[in-house]
Amino acid sequence: MGNQMNDFEWPRELQTTIDGLAQGGDGVGRYAGRPVFVAAALPGEQVRVRLTERRNGWARGVLLEPPSNPAAERVTPPCPVYQRCGGCDWQHQTIESQRQAKQTILAEQLRFVAQTDQAEVAVTAAAEPWHYRSVARVHIDGRQVGFYAAGGRQIVEFEQCLIIDPRLNTAIERLKPLLPLVGLREISLRLSTTDGTIHGHLLGQGQSGWRSWARRWLAADKTIAGVSAETREGWMALAGAEYLYEQLGNVRLRITPTSFFQANVERARAVLQQIEQFLPLNNTTRLLDGFCGVGTFLLPLAHKIGHGWGIEEHPAAIRDAQASAKANQLTNVTLKTGKVEAILPQLKQQFDLAIVDPPRRGVEPVALNALIAAEPTMIAYVSCHPGTLARDIKILQAGGYSIQHAQPYDFFPQTSHVESLVLLSKV
Ligand SMILES: C[S@@+](CC[C@H](N)C(=O)[O-])C[C@H]1O[C@@H](n2cnc3c(N)ncnc32)[C@H](O)[C@@H]1O
């Protein structure tokens, strides 16, 4: 328990009424004026809570029993390992209320952190609530295969995960009889939604026997197109195809096993389409894609612009983007390896339009200031964390930008993760 020296004495258990949902997914109640974050609790519910973390200004806890007055949005989670597996924290509420909550969370972050009332948050753009993930990262111990338990490293086995693509469930079932494999701790399986092939990436203490095991896996399951392993230097191919490919717009993107690529590819396509509609691209446009990954947004837009710049810190992802640019005959892109905060200030390049899609920690202030200095007329900010998004928007607003459109995209139904697209334009 994360107790701290307190001047406020929290009880072990308490009763409260939930009045909202916090970024991060918990219900929020109050005790002696201080917020109490309660897992799996919904607004309006009166709950009895056992505290698991007590701080001076706030506490966190879990339900002692089902709420006495369950919210109308409460549903029975369909997954048999719900709350044991650390995967889906919001299966206890309807998909409609999840989406409404994501909208509220984004609106509140923009209001309270970015301090803007000007932003109207559009209705959450939604897609398939189940079986949407094209990546599954399973942990392995001997013959045990599963996901980590909530808040721990214990493996929770499952028969059919309800949020991964059914083809990944089948591949995991076919994999089990081939185990154990000495030194194997984890496999990341990625499905190409374009051609249905799967790539398996092995993590652990690699052994000489892994290569022949990989060949056996390929022979046992025809959907597995390639197997690779993590190494100290990066990665190595063990058997079959080295790369996976996904079609986005009119571009076929190459994806190395260690490169970031979106886990919900259908939503990534929807965001790309929306960016394309928002940004007034033409054949003289100078477009920046900060945090470009394998070129997910930049390359499909390249045929519509004058010149594009992509910046990405992971060398393998930039090599993928370069290979895809070449294979798709896109000669009007400059791809730079390195941190956006280091490269952008040095580029001294003006842009007409910009896309940024940073990790959860958001964009460094030095990079935001360099972006402002580059004077794009519009910025499309794709975010996986509403808090850091709102913090960064505050800086962009001070730099002369205002929000034109803000919308959550439901990339991860059944979870509290909020992905959003915000369009800003120069005032
Ligand atoms: C959320 S992903 C987006 C990638 C790409 N836009 C896509 O949709 O596939 C963020 C990317 O930023 C990269 N990254 C993280 N921190 C970075 C930094 N400081 N500078 C440049 N790239 C960074 C990661 O390697 C990752 O590829």
The ligand as an ORCA input file, in Angstrom:
! r2SCAN-3c Opt
* xyz 0 1
  C       1.959      7.111    -31.064
  S       3.273      6.609    -32.102
  C       2.751      7.262    -33.651
  C       3.444      6.731    -34.862
  C       2.725      6.966    -36.194
  N       2.176      8.292    -36.316
  C       1.639      5.940    -36.390
  O       0.458      6.278    -36.329
  O       1.973      4.770    -36.622
  C       4.566      7.642    -31.578
  C       5.872      7.440    -32.313
  O       6.790      8.413    -31.846
  C       8.067      7.826    -31.670
  N       8.710      8.694    -30.656
  C       8.565      8.669    -29.312
  N       9.204      9.709    -28.752
  C       9.774     10.411    -29.770
  C      10.547     11.598    -29.831
  N      10.870     12.269    -28.738
  N      10.929     12.046    -31.036
  C      10.611     11.357    -32.169
  N       9.885     10.222    -32.169
  C       9.463      9.762    -30.988
  C       7.797      6.398    -31.293
  O       8.896      5.576    -31.653
  C       6.550      6.098    -32.120
  O       6.890      5.583    -33.379
*
